[in-house]
Amino acid sequence: MAAKYKSLENKKPEQVNEPVAAYQSATSDTNLYVPTEYEREIIMRSEKDYEEGRLYTQEEVNKQVKQWLD
């Protein structure tokens, strides 16, 4: 069964054109932002709205903004 598969040991890898992400671990000198109680409340409310489908499309938002500015 092994004869069905070609060995890739001597084959050069093909170039991959994907973005590279760099991650840093938090160290003691890193300032992490801690949201206030109000900000946490707003975030939780927003997540609940999203889960329950209370959303606006970008098109709907643009239409509302245009109405406000006219």
PDB file with SEQRES, HELIX, SHEET and CRYST1 records, atoms N, CA, C and O in Angstrom:
SEQRES   1 A   70  MET ALA ALA LYS TYR LYS SER LEU GLU ASN LYS LYS PRO          
SEQRES   2 A   70  GLU GLN VAL ASN GLU PRO VAL ALA ALA TYR GLN SER ALA          
SEQRES   3 A   70  THR SER ASP THR ASN LEU TYR VAL PRO THR GLU TYR GLU          
SEQRES   4 A   70  ARG GLU ILE ILE MET ARG SER GLU LYS ASP TYR GLU GLU          
SEQRES   5 A   70  GLY ARG LEU TYR THR GLN GLU GLU VAL ASN LYS GLN VAL          
SEQRES   6 A   70  LYS GLN TRP LEU ASP                                          
HELIX    1 AA1 ALA A    2  LYS A    4  5                                   3    
HELIX    2 AA2 GLU A   37  GLU A   51  1                                  15    
HELIX    3 AA3 GLN A   58  LEU A   69  1                                  12    
CRYST1    1.000    1.000    1.000  90.00  90.00  90.00 P 1           1          
ATOM      1  N   MET A   1       0.816  -1.198   0.000  1.00  0.00           N  
ATOM      2  CA  MET A   1       0.000   0.000   0.000  1.00  0.00           C  
ATOM      3  C   MET A   1       0.864   1.268   0.000  1.00  0.00           C  
ATOM      4  O   MET A   1       0.436   2.296  -0.525  1.00  0.00           O  
ATOM      5  N   ALA A   2       2.032   1.216   0.561  1.00  0.00           N  
ATOM      6  CA  ALA A   2       2.913   2.372   0.622  1.00  0.00           C  
ATOM      7  C   ALA A   2       3.358   2.815  -0.764  1.00  0.00           C  
ATOM      8  O   ALA A   2       3.758   3.967  -0.930  1.00  0.00           O  
ATOM      9  N   ALA A   3       3.304   1.958  -1.746  1.00  0.00           N  
ATOM     10  CA  ALA A   3       3.733   2.295  -3.091  1.00  0.00           C  
ATOM     11  C   ALA A   3       2.821   3.331  -3.755  1.00  0.00           C  
ATOM     12  O   ALA A   3       3.226   3.968  -4.728  1.00  0.00           O  
ATOM     13  N   LYS A   4       1.613   3.507  -3.251  1.00  0.00           N  
ATOM     14  CA  LYS A   4       0.676   4.473  -3.827  1.00  0.00           C  
ATOM     15  C   LYS A   4       1.105   5.917  -3.578  1.00  0.00           C  
ATOM     16  O   LYS A   4       0.725   6.818  -4.326  1.00  0.00           O  
ATOM     17  N   TYR A   5       1.879   6.134  -2.551  1.00  0.00           N  
ATOM     18  CA  TYR A   5       2.214   7.493  -2.142  1.00  0.00           C  
ATOM     19  C   TYR A   5       3.642   7.837  -2.521  1.00  0.00           C  
ATOM     20  O   TYR A   5       4.553   7.030  -2.332  1.00  0.00           O  
ATOM     21  N   LYS A   6       3.837   9.024  -3.050  1.00  0.00           N  
ATOM     22  CA  LYS A   6       5.170   9.493  -3.419  1.00  0.00           C  
ATOM     23  C   LYS A   6       5.864  10.079  -2.197  1.00  0.00           C  
ATOM     24  O   LYS A   6       5.221  10.676  -1.334  1.00  0.00           O  
ATOM     25  N   SER A   7       7.133   9.910  -2.134  1.00  0.00           N  
ATOM     26  CA  SER A   7       7.916  10.485  -1.051  1.00  0.00           C  
ATOM     27  C   SER A   7       8.120  11.970  -1.316  1.00  0.00           C  
ATOM     28  O   SER A   7       8.438  12.359  -2.439  1.00  0.00           O  
ATOM     29  N   LEU A   8       7.946  12.780  -0.324  1.00  0.00           N  
ATOM     30  CA  LEU A   8       8.122  14.226  -0.460  1.00  0.00           C  
ATOM     31  C   LEU A   8       9.410  14.700   0.196  1.00  0.00           C  
ATOM     32  O   LEU A   8       9.629  15.904   0.333  1.00  0.00           O  
ATOM     33  N   GLU A   9      10.258  13.770   0.601  1.00  0.00           N  
ATOM     34  CA  GLU A   9      11.468  14.142   1.325  1.00  0.00           C  
ATOM     35  C   GLU A   9      12.388  15.041   0.525  1.00  0.00           C  
ATOM     36  O   GLU A   9      12.962  15.974   1.088  1.00  0.00           O  
ATOM     37  N   ASN A  10      12.552  14.796  -0.768  1.00  0.00           N  
ATOM     38  CA  ASN A  10      13.490  15.560  -1.581  1.00  0.00           C  
ATOM     39  C   ASN A  10      12.830  16.711  -2.331  1.00  0.00           C  
ATOM     40  O   ASN A  10      13.504  17.437  -3.063  1.00  0.00           O  
ATOM     41  N   LYS A  11      11.544  16.883  -2.161  1.00  0.00           N  
ATOM     42  CA  LYS A  11      10.817  17.937  -2.875  1.00  0.00           C  
ATOM     43  C   LYS A  11      10.911  19.256  -2.109  1.00  0.00           C  
ATOM     44  O   LYS A  11      10.748  19.292  -0.889  1.00  0.00           O  
ATOM     45  N   LYS A  12      11.176  20.340  -2.845  1.00  0.00           N  
ATOM     46  CA  LYS A  12      11.226  21.665  -2.224  1.00  0.00           C  
ATOM     47  C   LYS A  12       9.807  22.111  -1.891  1.00  0.00           C  
ATOM     48  O   LYS A  12       8.890  21.863  -2.674  1.00  0.00           O  
ATOM     49  N   PRO A  13       9.609  22.752  -0.767  1.00  0.00           N  
ATOM     50  CA  PRO A  13       8.271  23.261  -0.453  1.00  0.00           C  
ATOM     51  C   PRO A  13       7.921  24.421  -1.378  1.00  0.00           C  
ATOM     52  O   PRO A  13       8.783  25.227  -1.726  1.00  0.00           O  
ATOM     53  N   GLU A  14       6.669  24.500  -1.769  1.00  0.00           N  
ATOM     54  CA  GLU A  14       6.215  25.608  -2.602  1.00  0.00           C  
ATOM     55  C   GLU A  14       6.064  26.850  -1.742  1.00  0.00           C  
ATOM     56  O   GLU A  14       5.831  26.759  -0.536  1.00  0.00           O  
ATOM     57  N   GLN A  15       6.196  27.996  -2.362  1.00  0.00           N  
ATOM     58  CA  GLN A  15       6.070  29.251  -1.634  1.00  0.00           C  
ATOM     59  C   GLN A  15       4.617  29.504  -1.276  1.00  0.00           C  
ATOM     60  O   GLN A  15       3.723  29.304  -2.098  1.00  0.00           O  
ATOM     61  N   VAL A  16       4.388  29.938  -0.068  1.00  0.00           N  
ATOM     62  CA  VAL A  16       3.047  30.254   0.400  1.00  0.00           C  
ATOM     63  C   VAL A  16       2.977  31.755   0.618  1.00  0.00           C  
ATOM     64  O   VAL A  16       3.783  32.322   1.356  1.00  0.00           O  
ATOM     65  N   ASN A  17       2.019  32.389  -0.021  1.00  0.00           N  
ATOM     66  CA  ASN A  17       1.863  33.834   0.106  1.00  0.00           C  
ATOM     67  C   ASN A  17       0.724  34.149   1.058  1.00  0.00           C  
ATOM     68  O   ASN A  17      -0.346  34.590   0.638  1.00  0.00           O  
ATOM     69  N   GLU A  18       0.953  33.925   2.313  1.00  0.00           N  
ATOM     70  CA  GLU A  18      -0.032  34.219   3.338  1.00  0.00           C  
ATOM     71  C   GLU A  18       0.549  35.236   4.302  1.00  0.00           C  
ATOM     72  O   GLU A  18       1.762  35.265   4.514  1.00  0.00           O  
ATOM     73  N   PRO A  19      -0.300  36.072   4.888  1.00  0.00           N  
ATOM     74  CA  PRO A  19       0.218  37.036   5.856  1.00  0.00           C  
ATOM     75  C   PRO A  19       0.802  36.327   7.066  1.00  0.00           C  
ATOM     76  O   PRO A  19       0.361  35.245   7.453  1.00  0.00           O  
ATOM     77  N   VAL A  20       1.793  36.959   7.644  1.00  0.00           N  
ATOM     78  CA  VAL A  20       2.448  36.398   8.815  1.00  0.00           C  
ATOM     79  C   VAL A  20       1.996  37.187  10.035  1.00  0.00           C  
ATOM     80  O   VAL A  20       2.059  38.416  10.037  1.00  0.00           O  
ATOM     81  N   ALA A  21       1.550  36.505  11.051  1.00  0.00           N  
ATOM     82  CA  ALA A  21       1.121  37.159  12.287  1.00  0.00           C  
ATOM     83  C   ALA A  21       2.182  36.931  13.350  1.00  0.00           C  
ATOM     84  O   ALA A  21       2.718  35.830  13.478  1.00  0.00           O  
ATOM     85  N   ALA A  22       2.478  37.957  14.098  1.00  0.00           N  
ATOM     86  CA  ALA A  22       3.442  37.841  15.192  1.00  0.00           C  
ATOM     87  C   ALA A  22       2.698  38.042  16.501  1.00  0.00           C  
ATOM     88  O   ALA A  22       1.924  38.988  16.651  1.00  0.00           O  
ATOM     89  N   TYR A  23       2.934  37.168  17.421  1.00  0.00           N  
ATOM     90  CA  TYR A  23       2.269  37.235  18.710  1.00  0.00           C  
ATOM     91  C   TYR A  23       3.297  37.472  19.794  1.00  0.00           C  
ATOM     92  O   TYR A  23       4.394  36.913  19.762  1.00  0.00           O  
ATOM     93  N   GLN A  24       2.937  38.295  20.740  1.00  0.00           N  
ATOM     94  CA  GLN A  24       3.825  38.555  21.864  1.00  0.00           C  
ATOM     95  C   GLN A  24       3.119  38.141  23.134  1.00  0.00           C  
ATOM     96  O   GLN A  24       1.912  38.332  23.276  1.00  0.00           O  
ATOM     97  N   SER A  25       3.856  37.589  24.032  1.00  0.00           N  
ATOM     98  CA  SER A  25       3.254  37.239  25.321  1.00  0.00           C  
ATOM     99  C   SER A  25       3.288  38.466  26.220  1.00  0.00           C  
ATOM    100  O   SER A  25       4.183  39.304  26.117  1.00  0.00           O  
ATOM    101  N   ALA A  26       2.317  38.555  27.089  1.00  0.00           N  
ATOM    102  CA  ALA A  26       2.247  39.682  28.011  1.00  0.00           C  
ATOM    103  C   ALA A  26       3.357  39.549  29.045  1.00  0.00           C  
ATOM    104  O   ALA A  26       3.527  38.499  29.665  1.00  0.00           O  
ATOM    105  N   THR A  27       4.088  40.604  29.214  1.00  0.00           N  
ATOM    106  CA  THR A  27       5.137  40.621  30.223  1.00  0.00           C  
ATOM    107  C   THR A  27       4.773  41.649  31.274  1.00  0.00           C  
ATOM    108  O   THR A  27       3.789  42.375  31.132  1.00  0.00           O  
ATOM    109  N   SER A  28       5.549  41.706  32.300  1.00  0.00           N  
ATOM    110  CA  SER A  28       5.241  42.615  33.400  1.00  0.00           C  
ATOM    111  C   SER A  28       5.275  44.076  32.972  1.00  0.00           C  
ATOM    112  O   SER A  28       4.626  44.910  33.603  1.00  0.00           O  
ATOM    113  N   ASP A  29       6.013  44.406  31.921  1.00  0.00           N  
ATOM    114  CA  ASP A  29       6.085  45.798  31.474  1.00  0.00           C  
ATOM    115  C   ASP A  29       5.021  46.135  30.425  1.00  0.00           C  
ATOM    116  O   ASP A  29       5.000  47.254  29.913  1.00  0.00           O  
ATOM    117  N   THR A  30       4.146  45.193  30.102  1.00  0.00           N  
ATOM    118  CA  THR A  30       3.068  45.429  29.141  1.00  0.00           C  
ATOM    119  C   THR A  30       1.870  46.020  29.864  1.00  0.00           C  
ATOM    120  O   THR A  30       1.419  45.483  30.876  1.00  0.00           O  
ATOM    121  N   ASN A  31       1.357  47.127  29.343  1.00  0.00           N  
ATOM    122  CA  ASN A  31       0.175  47.752  29.924  1.00  0.00           C  
ATOM    123  C   ASN A  31      -1.070  47.182  29.260  1.00  0.00           C  
ATOM    124  O   ASN A  31      -1.323  47.457  28.087  1.00  0.00           O  
ATOM    125  N   LEU A  32      -1.844  46.400  29.984  1.00  0.00           N  
ATOM    126  CA  LEU A  32      -3.080  45.848  29.460  1.00  0.00           C  
ATOM    127  C   LEU A  32      -4.228  46.756  29.854  1.00  0.00           C  
ATOM    128  O   LEU A  32      -4.313  47.218  30.992  1.00  0.00           O  
ATOM    129  N   TYR A  33      -5.118  47.007  28.887  1.00  0.00           N  
ATOM    130  CA  TYR A  33      -6.275  47.861  29.161  1.00  0.00           C  
ATOM    131  C   TYR A  33      -7.327  47.045  29.893  1.00  0.00           C  
ATOM    132  O   TYR A  33      -7.681  45.944  29.470  1.00  0.00           O  
ATOM    133  N   VAL A  34      -7.817  47.588  30.979  1.00  0.00           N  
ATOM    134  CA  VAL A  34      -8.880  46.940  31.745  1.00  0.00           C  
ATOM    135  C   VAL A  34     -10.130  47.797  31.595  1.00  0.00           C  
ATOM    136  O   VAL A  34     -10.151  48.946  32.038  1.00  0.00           O  
ATOM    137  N   PRO A  35     -11.184  47.243  30.967  1.00  0.00           N  
ATOM    138  CA  PRO A  35     -12.399  48.054  30.771  1.00  0.00           C  
ATOM    139  C   PRO A  35     -13.080  48.376  32.104  1.00  0.00           C  
ATOM    140  O   PRO A  35     -12.991  47.626  33.076  1.00  0.00           O  
ATOM    141  N   THR A  36     -13.751  49.501  32.105  1.00  0.00           N  
ATOM    142  CA  THR A  36     -14.497  49.902  33.298  1.00  0.00           C  
ATOM    143  C   THR A  36     -15.752  49.038  33.421  1.00  0.00           C  
ATOM    144  O   THR A  36     -16.085  48.294  32.499  1.00  0.00           O  
ATOM    145  N   GLU A  37     -16.434  49.132  34.530  1.00  0.00           N  
ATOM    146  CA  GLU A  37     -17.672  48.387  34.738  1.00  0.00           C  
ATOM    147  C   GLU A  37     -18.706  48.782  33.682  1.00  0.00           C  
ATOM    148  O   GLU A  37     -19.413  47.921  33.158  1.00  0.00           O  
ATOM    149  N   TYR A  38     -18.799  50.061  33.368  1.00  0.00           N  
ATOM    150  CA  TYR A  38     -19.729  50.540  32.346  1.00  0.00           C  
ATOM    151  C   TYR A  38     -19.399  49.936  30.982  1.00  0.00           C  
ATOM    152  O   TYR A  38     -20.291  49.482  30.265  1.00  0.00           O  
ATOM    153  N   GLU A  39     -18.111  49.933  30.629  1.00  0.00           N  
ATOM    154  CA  GLU A  39     -17.700  49.364  29.346  1.00  0.00           C  
ATOM    155  C   GLU A  39     -17.993  47.864  29.276  1.00  0.00           C  
ATOM    156  O   GLU A  39     -18.416  47.369  28.232  1.00  0.00           O  
ATOM    157  N   ARG A  40     -17.776  47.144  30.362  1.00  0.00           N  
ATOM    158  CA  ARG A  40     -18.091  45.709  30.392  1.00  0.00           C  
ATOM    159  C   ARG A  40     -19.589  45.484  30.201  1.00  0.00           C  
ATOM    160  O   ARG A  40     -20.005  44.554  29.511  1.00  0.00           O  
ATOM    161  N   GLU A  41     -20.391  46.346  30.821  1.00  0.00           N  
ATOM    162  CA  GLU A  41     -21.847  46.248  30.690  1.00  0.00           C  
ATOM    163  C   GLU A  41     -22.279  46.462  29.236  1.00  0.00           C  
ATOM    164  O   GLU A  41     -23.116  45.724  28.716  1.00  0.00           O  
ATOM    165  N   ILE A  42     -21.704  47.470  28.590  1.00  0.00           N  
ATOM    166  CA  ILE A  42     -22.027  47.763  27.194  1.00  0.00           C  
ATOM    167  C   ILE A  42     -21.609  46.594  26.301  1.00  0.00           C  
ATOM    168  O   ILE A  42     -22.347  46.223  25.389  1.00  0.00           O  
ATOM    169  N   ILE A  43     -20.451  46.017  26.548  1.00  0.00           N  
ATOM    170  CA  ILE A  43     -19.976  44.877  25.766  1.00  0.00           C  
ATOM    171  C   ILE A  43     -20.928  43.698  25.926  1.00  0.00           C  
ATOM    172  O   ILE A  43     -21.300  43.064  24.938  1.00  0.00           O  
ATOM    173  N   MET A  44     -21.318  43.404  27.142  1.00  0.00           N  
ATOM    174  CA  MET A  44     -22.224  42.282  27.397  1.00  0.00           C  
ATOM    175  C   MET A  44     -23.581  42.520  26.724  1.00  0.00           C  
ATOM    176  O   MET A  44     -24.172  41.594  26.168  1.00  0.00           O  
ATOM    177  N   ARG A  45     -24.066  43.746  26.777  1.00  0.00           N  
ATOM    178  CA  ARG A  45     -25.346  44.080  26.136  1.00  0.00           C  
ATOM    179  C   ARG A  45     -25.231  43.919  24.619  1.00  0.00           C  
ATOM    180  O   ARG A  45     -26.151  43.419  23.972  1.00  0.00           O  
ATOM    181  N   SER A  46     -24.113  44.339  24.065  1.00  0.00           N  
ATOM    182  CA  SER A  46     -23.891  44.212  22.624  1.00  0.00           C  
ATOM    183  C   SER A  46     -23.841  42.753  22.207  1.00  0.00           C  
ATOM    184  O   SER A  46     -24.413  42.381  21.182  1.00  0.00           O  
ATOM    185  N   GLU A  47     -23.160  41.919  22.994  1.00  0.00           N  
ATOM    186  CA  GLU A  47     -23.086  40.492  22.680  1.00  0.00           C  
ATOM    187  C   GLU A  47     -24.478  39.855  22.716  1.00  0.00           C  
ATOM    188  O   GLU A  47     -24.794  39.008  21.881  1.00  0.00           O  
ATOM    189  N   LYS A  48     -25.305  40.260  23.678  1.00  0.00           N  
ATOM    190  CA  LYS A  48     -26.664  39.731  23.772  1.00  0.00           C  
ATOM    191  C   LYS A  48     -27.484  40.166  22.562  1.00  0.00           C  
ATOM    192  O   LYS A  48     -28.230  39.365  21.998  1.00  0.00           O  
ATOM    193  N   ASP A  49     -27.350  41.437  22.158  1.00  0.00           N  
ATOM    194  CA  ASP A  49     -28.053  41.923  20.962  1.00  0.00           C  
ATOM    195  C   ASP A  49     -27.652  41.098  19.745  1.00  0.00           C  
ATOM    196  O   ASP A  49     -28.506  40.717  18.943  1.00  0.00           O  
ATOM    197  N   TYR A  50     -26.363  40.820  19.603  1.00  0.00           N  
ATOM    198  CA  TYR A  50     -25.879  40.037  18.466  1.00  0.00           C  
ATOM    199  C   TYR A  50     -26.475  38.629  18.485  1.00  0.00           C  
ATOM    200  O   TYR A  50     -26.960  38.141  17.464  1.00  0.00           O  
ATOM    201  N   GLU A  51     -26.438  37.981  19.649  1.00  0.00           N  
ATOM    202  CA  GLU A  51     -26.965  36.624  19.772  1.00  0.00           C  
ATOM    203  C   GLU A  51     -28.463  36.558  19.453  1.00  0.00           C  
ATOM    204  O   GLU A  51     -28.942  35.558  18.919  1.00  0.00           O  
ATOM    205  N   GLU A  52     -29.192  37.615  19.780  1.00  0.00           N  
ATOM    206  CA  GLU A  52     -30.640  37.638  19.570  1.00  0.00           C  
ATOM    207  C   GLU A  52     -31.033  38.256  18.236  1.00  0.00           C  
ATOM    208  O   GLU A  52     -32.218  38.439  17.957  1.00  0.00           O  
ATOM    209  N   GLY A  53     -30.042  38.577  17.415  1.00  0.00           N  
ATOM    210  CA  GLY A  53     -30.322  39.048  16.060  1.00  0.00           C  
ATOM    211  C   GLY A  53     -30.703  40.500  15.936  1.00  0.00           C  
ATOM    212  O   GLY A  53     -31.217  40.913  14.897  1.00  0.00           O  
ATOM    213  N   ARG A  54     -30.468  41.284  16.963  1.00  0.00           N  
ATOM    214  CA  ARG A  54     -30.777  42.722  16.881  1.00  0.00           C  
ATOM    215  C   ARG A  54     -29.573  43.434  16.250  1.00  0.00           C  
ATOM    216  O   ARG A  54     -28.700  43.964  16.937  1.00  0.00           O  
ATOM    217  N   LEU A  55     -29.567  43.422  14.912  1.00  0.00           N  
ATOM    218  CA  LEU A  55     -28.436  43.948  14.161  1.00  0.00           C  
ATOM    219  C   LEU A  55     -28.919  44.883  13.070  1.00  0.00           C  
ATOM    220  O   LEU A  55     -30.088  44.857  12.685  1.00  0.00           O  
ATOM    221  N   TYR A  56     -28.009  45.711  12.575  1.00  0.00           N  
ATOM    222  CA  TYR A  56     -28.248  46.539  11.405  1.00  0.00           C  
ATOM    223  C   TYR A  56     -27.163  46.215  10.394  1.00  0.00           C  
ATOM    224  O   TYR A  56     -26.000  46.044  10.758  1.00  0.00           O  
ATOM    225  N   THR A  57     -27.540  46.129   9.126  1.00  0.00           N  
ATOM    226  CA  THR A  57     -26.545  45.968   8.081  1.00  0.00           C  
ATOM    227  C   THR A  57     -25.867  47.318   7.859  1.00  0.00           C  
ATOM    228  O   THR A  57     -26.386  48.354   8.272  1.00  0.00           O  
ATOM    229  N   GLN A  58     -24.700  47.300   7.202  1.00  0.00           N  
ATOM    230  CA  GLN A  58     -24.009  48.547   6.906  1.00  0.00           C  
ATOM    231  C   GLN A  58     -24.875  49.438   6.027  1.00  0.00           C  
ATOM    232  O   GLN A  58     -24.860  50.662   6.162  1.00  0.00           O  
ATOM    233  N   GLU A  59     -25.625  48.818   5.128  1.00  0.00           N  
ATOM    234  CA  GLU A  59     -26.522  49.575   4.251  1.00  0.00           C  
ATOM    235  C   GLU A  59     -27.590  50.310   5.067  1.00  0.00           C  
ATOM    236  O   GLU A  59     -27.888  51.473   4.798  1.00  0.00           O  
ATOM    237  N   GLU A  60     -28.167  49.627   6.068  1.00  0.00           N  
ATOM    238  CA  GLU A  60     -29.192  50.251   6.918  1.00  0.00           C  
ATOM    239  C   GLU A  60     -28.595  51.389   7.739  1.00  0.00           C  
ATOM    240  O   GLU A  60     -29.232  52.426   7.921  1.00  0.00           O  
ATOM    241  N   VAL A  61     -27.383  51.197   8.230  1.00  0.00           N  
ATOM    242  CA  VAL A  61     -26.724  52.247   9.022  1.00  0.00           C  
ATOM    243  C   VAL A  61     -26.449  53.460   8.146  1.00  0.00           C  
ATOM    244  O   VAL A  61     -26.692  54.594   8.560  1.00  0.00           O  
ATOM    245  N   ASN A  62     -25.943  53.229   6.933  1.00  0.00           N  
ATOM    246  CA  ASN A  62     -25.670  54.347   6.023  1.00  0.00           C  
ATOM    247  C   ASN A  62     -26.934  55.134   5.730  1.00  0.00           C  
ATOM    248  O   ASN A  62     -26.899  56.363   5.671  1.00  0.00           O  
ATOM    249  N   LYS A  63     -28.052  54.440   5.545  1.00  0.00           N  
ATOM    250  CA  LYS A  63     -29.330  55.097   5.264  1.00  0.00           C  
ATOM    251  C   LYS A  63     -29.757  55.946   6.461  1.00  0.00           C  
ATOM    252  O   LYS A  63     -30.217  57.074   6.284  1.00  0.00           O  
ATOM    253  N   GLN A  64     -29.610  55.412   7.682  1.00  0.00           N  
ATOM    254  CA  GLN A  64     -29.983  56.167   8.873  1.00  0.00           C  
ATOM    255  C   GLN A  64     -29.114  57.406   9.038  1.00  0.00           C  
ATOM    256  O   GLN A  64     -29.617  58.483   9.357  1.00  0.00           O  
ATOM    257  N   VAL A  65     -27.810  57.255   8.820  1.00  0.00           N  
ATOM    258  CA  VAL A  65     -26.902  58.398   8.957  1.00  0.00           C  
ATOM    259  C   VAL A  65     -27.265  59.473   7.946  1.00  0.00           C  
ATOM    260  O   VAL A  65     -27.269  60.659   8.275  1.00  0.00           O  
ATOM    261  N   LYS A  66     -27.567  59.072   6.727  1.00  0.00           N  
ATOM    262  CA  LYS A  66     -27.951  60.037   5.693  1.00  0.00           C  
ATOM    263  C   LYS A  66     -29.202  60.795   6.120  1.00  0.00           C  
ATOM    264  O   LYS A  66     -29.284  62.008   5.927  1.00  0.00           O  
ATOM    265  N   GLN A  67     -30.189  60.088   6.706  1.00  0.00           N  
ATOM    266  CA  GLN A  67     -31.409  60.747   7.181  1.00  0.00           C  
ATOM    267  C   GLN A  67     -31.097  61.726   8.303  1.00  0.00           C  
ATOM    268  O   GLN A  67     -31.689  62.803   8.365  1.00  0.00           O  
ATOM    269  N   TRP A  68     -30.178  61.366   9.186  1.00  0.00           N  
ATOM    270  CA  TRP A  68     -29.843  62.254  10.300  1.00  0.00           C  
ATOM    271  C   TRP A  68     -29.156  63.520   9.813  1.00  0.00           C  
ATOM    272  O   TRP A  68     -29.354  64.600  10.369  1.00  0.00           O  
ATOM    273  N   LEU A  69     -28.338  63.374   8.754  1.00  0.00           N  
ATOM    274  CA  LEU A  69     -27.567  64.516   8.274  1.00  0.00           C  
ATOM    275  C   LEU A  69     -28.356  65.425   7.335  1.00  0.00           C  
ATOM    276  O   LEU A  69     -27.954  66.564   7.101  1.00  0.00           O  
ATOM    277  N   ASP A  70     -29.470  64.939   6.796  1.00  0.00           N  
ATOM    278  CA  ASP A  70     -30.275  65.760   5.874  1.00  0.00           C  
ATOM    279  C   ASP A  70     -31.154  66.729   6.632  1.00  0.00           C  
ATOM    280  O   ASP A  70     -31.897  67.497   6.021  1.00  0.00           O  
TER     281      ASP A  70                                                      
END                                                                             
